[in-house]
């Protein structure tokens, strides 16, 4: 995913690349999307999240 950050991937594509059972992968991808590690771009499609914008940077707790 890091080599093509703007591309979105289906859960099946990611499972095939990782060599694991797709049912387990889909559950894990959904959890990672809820936690913000991935962005859900459509039904069953995932991508890396974009760079943090001003609103997100202000709420990351890093403070000045």
The first five atom37 places (N, CA, C, CB, O) and aatype in JSON, in Angstrom:
{
  "aatype": [20, 20, 20, 20, 20, 20, 20, 20, 20, 20, 20, 20, 20, 20, 20, 20, 20, 20, 20, 20, 20, 20, 20, 20, 20, 20, 20, 20, 20, 20, 20, 20, 20, 20, 20, 20, 20, 20, 20, 20, 20, 20, 20, 20, 20, 20, 20, 20, 20, 20, 20, 20, 20, 20, 20, 20, 20, 20, 20, 20, 20, 20, 20, 20],
  "atom_mask": [
    [1, 1, 1, 1, 1],
    [1, 1, 1, 1, 1],
    [1, 1, 1, 1, 1],
    [1, 1, 1, 1, 1],
    [1, 1, 1, 1, 1],
    [1, 1, 1, 1, 1],
    [1, 1, 1, 1, 1],
    [1, 1, 1, 1, 1],
    [1, 1, 1, 1, 1],
    [1, 1, 1, 1, 1],
    [1, 1, 1, 1, 1],
    [1, 1, 1, 1, 1],
    [1, 1, 1, 1, 1],
    [1, 1, 1, 1, 1],
    [1, 1, 1, 1, 1],
    [1, 1, 1, 1, 1],
    [1, 1, 1, 1, 1],
    [1, 1, 1, 1, 1],
    [1, 1, 1, 1, 1],
    [1, 1, 1, 1, 1],
    [1, 1, 1, 1, 1],
    [1, 1, 1, 1, 1],
    [1, 1, 1, 1, 1],
    [1, 1, 1, 1, 1],
    [1, 1, 1, 1, 1],
    [1, 1, 1, 1, 1],
    [1, 1, 1, 1, 1],
    [1, 1, 1, 1, 1],
    [1, 1, 1, 1, 1],
    [1, 1, 1, 1, 1],
    [1, 1, 1, 1, 1],
    [1, 1, 1, 1, 1],
    [1, 1, 1, 1, 1],
    [1, 1, 1, 1, 1],
    [1, 1, 1, 1, 1],
    [1, 1, 1, 1, 1],
    [1, 1, 1, 1, 1],
    [1, 1, 1, 1, 1],
    [1, 1, 1, 1, 1],
    [1, 1, 1, 1, 1],
    [1, 1, 1, 1, 1],
    [1, 1, 1, 1, 1],
    [1, 1, 1, 1, 1],
    [1, 1, 1, 1, 1],
    [1, 1, 1, 1, 1],
    [1, 1, 1, 1, 1],
    [1, 1, 1, 1, 1],
    [1, 1, 1, 1, 1],
    [1, 1, 1, 1, 1],
    [1, 1, 1, 1, 1],
    [1, 1, 1, 1, 1],
    [1, 1, 1, 1, 1],
    [1, 1, 1, 1, 1],
    [1, 1, 1, 1, 1],
    [1, 1, 1, 1, 1],
    [1, 1, 1, 1, 1],
    [1, 1, 1, 1, 1],
    [1, 1, 1, 1, 1],
    [1, 1, 1, 1, 1],
    [1, 1, 1, 1, 1],
    [1, 1, 1, 1, 1],
    [1, 1, 1, 1, 1],
    [1, 1, 1, 1, 1],
    [1, 1, 1, 1, 1]
  ],
  "atom_positions": [
    [[0.81, -1.19, 0.0], [0.0, 0.0, 0.0], [0.87, 1.26, 0.0], [-0.93, -0.01, 1.2], [0.53, 2.25, -0.65]],
    [[1.97, 1.22, 0.73], [2.82, 2.4, 0.83], [3.45, 2.76, -0.51], [3.9, 2.19, 1.87], [3.75, 3.93, -0.76]],
    [[3.66, 1.77, -1.39], [4.26, 2.07, -2.68], [3.29, 2.79, -3.62], [4.75, 0.79, -3.33], [3.72, 3.43, -4.57]],
    [[1.99, 2.68, -3.35], [0.96, 3.34, -4.15], [-0.08, 3.97, -3.22], [0.28, 2.34, -5.14], [-1.21, 3.5, -3.17]],
    [[0.3, 5.02, -2.47], [-0.57, 5.55, -1.42], [-1.9, 6.13, -1.89], [0.15, 6.59, -0.68], [-2.84, 6.2, -1.11]],
    [[-2.0, 6.54, -3.14], [-3.25, 7.13, -3.62], [-4.23, 6.09, -4.15], [-2.96, 8.15, -4.7], [-5.38, 6.42, -4.45]],
    [[-3.8, 4.85, -4.27], [-4.67, 3.78, -4.8], [-5.5, 3.17, -3.67], [-3.83, 2.69, -5.49], [-5.02, 3.03, -2.55]],
    [[-6.74, 2.82, -3.98], [-7.51, 2.07, -3.01], [-7.49, 0.59, -3.38], [-8.97, 2.59, -2.93], [-7.3, 0.24, -4.55]],
    [[-7.68, -0.27, -2.41], [-7.55, -1.71, -2.56], [-8.79, -2.4, -2.04], [-6.29, -2.23, -1.84], [-9.4, -1.94, -1.06]],
    [[-9.17, -3.48, -2.68], [-10.28, -4.27, -2.14], [-9.75, -5.15, -1.02], [-10.96, -5.14, -3.26], [-8.55, -5.42, -0.95]],
    [[-10.63, -5.57, -0.15], [-10.24, -6.47, 0.93], [-9.64, -7.76, 0.39], [-11.42, -6.79, 1.81], [-8.68, -8.29, 0.95]],
    [[-10.19, -8.27, -0.69], [-9.66, -9.5, -1.29], [-8.24, -9.32, -1.82], [-10.58, -9.96, -2.43], [-7.39, -10.19, -1.64]],
    [[-7.98, -8.17, -2.48], [-6.62, -7.89, -2.97], [-5.62, -7.86, -1.81], [-6.59, -6.55, -3.73], [-4.52, -8.42, -1.91]],
    [[-6.0, -7.21, -0.73], [-5.1, -7.13, 0.41], [-4.89, -8.5, 1.05], [-5.65, -6.16, 1.45], [-3.77, -8.83, 1.45]],
    [[-5.94, -9.3, 1.14], [-5.81, -10.65, 1.7], [-4.87, -11.5, 0.84], [-7.18, -11.33, 1.8], [-4.03, -12.22, 1.37]],
    [[-5.02, -11.41, -0.48], [-4.15, -12.16, -1.38], [-2.69, -11.74, -1.23], [-4.6, -11.97, -2.84], [-1.8, -12.59, -1.19]],
    [[-2.45, -10.45, -1.13], [-1.08, -9.95, -0.98], [-0.47, -10.36, 0.35], [-1.05, -8.45, -1.11], [0.73, -10.61, 0.45]],
    [[-1.31, -10.43, 1.38], [-0.82, -10.82, 2.71], [-0.78, -12.33, 2.89], [-1.68, -10.2, 3.78], [-0.14, -12.83, 3.83]],
    [[-1.46, -13.07, 2.01], [-1.48, -14.52, 2.1], [-2.28, -15.04, 3.27], [-0.1, -15.03, 2.19], [-1.92, -16.06, 3.87]],
    [[-3.38, -14.36, 3.6], [-4.23, -14.8, 4.71], [-5.67, -14.94, 4.26], [-4.13, -13.82, 5.89], [-6.05, -14.44, 3.2]],
    [[-6.47, -15.62, 5.05], [-7.88, -15.87, 4.74], [-8.64, -14.55, 4.67], [-8.52, -16.8, 5.79], [-8.53, -13.72, 5.57]],
    [[-9.4, -14.36, 3.6], [-10.05, -13.07, 3.38], [-11.08, -12.72, 4.44], [-10.71, -13.07, 2.02], [-11.25, -11.54, 4.74]],
    [[-11.77, -13.68, 5.03], [-12.77, -13.35, 6.05], [-12.12, -12.66, 7.24], [-13.52, -14.62, 6.51], [-12.63, -11.67, 7.75]],
    [[-10.97, -13.2, 7.69], [-10.26, -12.57, 8.8], [-9.75, -11.19, 8.41], [-9.1, -13.45, 9.25], [-9.77, -10.27, 9.23]],
    [[-9.3, -11.05, 7.2], [-8.77, -9.78, 6.72], [-9.86, -8.71, 6.7], [-8.17, -9.94, 5.33], [-9.62, -7.58, 7.12]],
    [[-11.04, -9.05, 6.22], [-12.12, -8.07, 6.13], [-12.5, -7.54, 7.5], [-13.33, -8.67, 5.44], [-12.77, -6.35, 7.65]],
    [[-12.53, -8.4, 8.48], [-12.84, -7.98, 9.84], [-11.76, -7.03, 10.35], [-12.97, -9.2, 10.78], [-12.06, -5.99, 10.94]],
    [[-10.52, -7.39, 10.12], [-9.41, -6.55, 10.59], [-9.37, -5.21, 9.86], [-8.08, -7.28, 10.4], [-9.13, -4.18, 10.49]],
    [[-9.61, -5.2, 8.55], [-9.62, -3.95, 7.79], [-10.7, -3.01, 8.3], [-9.83, -4.23, 6.3], [-10.48, -1.8, 8.43]],
    [[-11.87, -3.55, 8.6], [-12.95, -2.72, 9.13], [-12.55, -2.1, 10.47], [-14.24, -3.56, 9.29], [-12.84, -0.93, 10.71]],
    [[-11.91, -2.86, 11.31], [-11.46, -2.35, 12.61], [-10.4, -1.25, 12.41], [-10.88, -3.49, 13.48], [-10.47, -0.2, 13.06]],
    [[-9.43, -1.49, 11.52], [-8.41, -0.48, 11.27], [-9.01, 0.8, 10.7], [-7.36, -1.02, 10.32], [-8.53, 1.89, 11.0]],
    [[-10.05, 0.67, 9.88], [-10.73, 1.86, 9.35], [-11.42, 2.63, 10.48], [-11.76, 1.46, 8.27], [-11.36, 3.86, 10.51]],
    [[-12.06, 1.91, 11.4], [-12.71, 2.58, 12.54], [-11.69, 3.31, 13.41], [-13.48, 1.56, 13.39], [-11.99, 4.36, 13.97]],
    [[-10.49, 2.74, 13.53], [-9.44, 3.36, 14.35], [-8.67, 4.46, 13.63], [-8.48, 2.29, 14.82], [-7.88, 5.17, 14.25]],
    [[-8.89, 4.61, 12.31], [-8.24, 5.66, 11.55], [-6.92, 5.26, 10.9], [-8.01, 6.82, 12.42], [-6.25, 6.11, 10.3]],
    [[-6.53, 3.99, 11.01], [-5.29, 3.54, 10.38], [-5.44, 3.44, 8.86], [-4.86, 2.19, 10.95], [-4.47, 3.58, 8.12]],
    [[-6.66, 3.21, 8.41], [-6.99, 3.14, 6.98], [-8.2, 4.03, 6.73], [-7.28, 1.68, 6.52], [-8.95, 4.34, 7.65]],
    [[-8.37, 4.43, 5.48], [-9.57, 5.15, 5.07], [-10.42, 4.2, 4.25], [-9.21, 6.44, 4.25], [-9.92, 3.5, 3.38]],
    [[-11.71, 4.19, 4.52], [-12.63, 3.39, 3.72], [-13.09, 4.27, 2.57], [-13.85, 2.86, 4.57], [-13.73, 5.31, 2.78]],
    [[-12.78, 3.86, 1.34], [-13.07, 4.69, 0.17], [-14.35, 4.28, -0.54], [-11.93, 4.63, -0.79], [-14.83, 5.01, -1.41]],
    [[-14.9, 3.15, -0.18], [-16.12, 2.64, -0.79], [-16.45, 1.3, -0.17], [-15.97, 2.52, -2.33], [-15.8, 0.86, 0.78]],
    [[-17.45, 0.65, -0.71], [-17.85, -0.65, -0.17], [-16.73, -1.67, -0.38], [-19.18, -1.14, -0.84], [-16.44, -2.07, -1.51]],
    [[-16.1, -2.09, 0.71], [-15.04, -3.08, 0.64], [-13.74, -2.57, 0.05], [-15.49, -4.22, -0.14], [-12.9, -3.37, -0.37]],
    [[-13.55, -1.23, 0.01], [-12.34, -0.62, -0.57], [-11.64, 0.2, 0.51], [-12.69, 0.27, -1.81], [-12.28, 0.93, 1.27]],
    [[-10.32, 0.06, 0.56], [-9.53, 0.72, 1.6], [-8.29, 1.37, 0.99], [-9.13, -0.28, 2.7], [-7.77, 0.9, -0.02]],
    [[-7.84, 2.44, 1.62], [-6.62, 3.14, 1.2], [-5.93, 3.68, 2.44], [-6.94, 4.29, 0.18], [-6.51, 3.72, 3.53]],
    [[-4.69, 4.09, 2.26], [-4.0, 4.76, 3.35], [-4.64, 6.13, 3.55], [-2.47, 4.89, 3.07], [-5.03, 6.77, 2.58]],
    [[-4.76, 6.57, 4.8], [-5.34, 7.9, 5.02], [-4.42, 8.99, 4.49], [-5.62, 8.13, 6.51], [-3.21, 8.81, 4.42]],
    [[-5.02, 10.11, 4.12], [-4.24, 11.22, 3.61], [-3.47, 11.91, 4.72], [-5.14, 12.23, 2.9], [-3.6, 11.54, 5.89]],
    [[-2.65, 12.9, 4.37], [-1.89, 13.63, 5.39], [-2.83, 14.37, 6.33], [-0.91, 14.61, 4.74], [-3.93, 14.76, 5.95]],
    [[-2.39, 14.56, 7.54], [-3.2, 15.26, 8.54], [-3.41, 16.71, 8.11], [-2.53, 15.19, 9.94], [-2.47, 17.42, 7.79]],
    [[-4.66, 17.11, 8.11], [-4.99, 18.49, 7.78], [-4.95, 19.36, 9.04], [-6.38, 18.58, 7.12], [-4.64, 18.85, 10.12]],
    [[-5.25, 20.64, 8.92], [-5.19, 21.54, 10.08], [-6.1, 21.1, 11.22], [-5.56, 22.93, 9.66], [-5.72, 21.19, 12.38]],
    [[-7.31, 20.62, 10.9], [-8.24, 20.22, 11.96], [-7.71, 19.02, 12.72], [-9.62, 19.9, 11.38], [-7.82, 18.97, 13.95]],
    [[-7.15, 18.07, 12.03], [-6.62, 16.88, 12.7], [-5.36, 17.21, 13.48], [-6.34, 15.78, 11.68], [-5.17, 16.7, 14.58]],
    [[-4.51, 18.06, 12.93], [-3.27, 18.42, 13.6], [-3.59, 19.16, 14.92], [-2.39, 19.3, 12.68], [-2.85, 19.04, 15.9]],
    [[-4.68, 19.91, 14.94], [-5.04, 20.65, 16.14], [-5.57, 19.74, 17.23], [-6.07, 21.7, 15.81], [-5.55, 20.12, 18.4]],
    [[-6.05, 18.55, 16.89], [-6.62, 17.66, 17.89], [-5.73, 16.48, 18.22], [-7.95, 17.17, 17.43], [-6.18, 15.55, 18.89]],
    [[-4.49, 16.49, 17.75], [-3.63, 15.33, 18.0], [-3.0, 15.34, 19.39], [-2.55, 15.26, 16.96], [-2.32, 14.39, 19.76]],
    [[-3.21, 16.4, 20.16], [-2.7, 16.46, 21.52], [-1.24, 16.84, 21.63], [-2.9, 15.16, 22.17], [-0.68, 16.82, 22.72]],
    [[-0.61, 17.19, 20.52], [0.81, 17.51, 20.54], [1.05, 18.9, 21.15], [1.39, 17.45, 19.12], [2.11, 19.13, 21.73]],
    [[0.11, 19.79, 21.03], [0.24, 21.12, 21.61], [1.47, 21.87, 21.13], [0.28, 21.03, 23.1], [2.39, 21.25, 20.59]],
    [[1.51, 23.21, 21.3], [2.64, 24.02, 20.81], [3.87, 23.88, 21.67], [2.26, 25.46, 20.74], [4.9, 24.5, 21.38]]
  ]
}
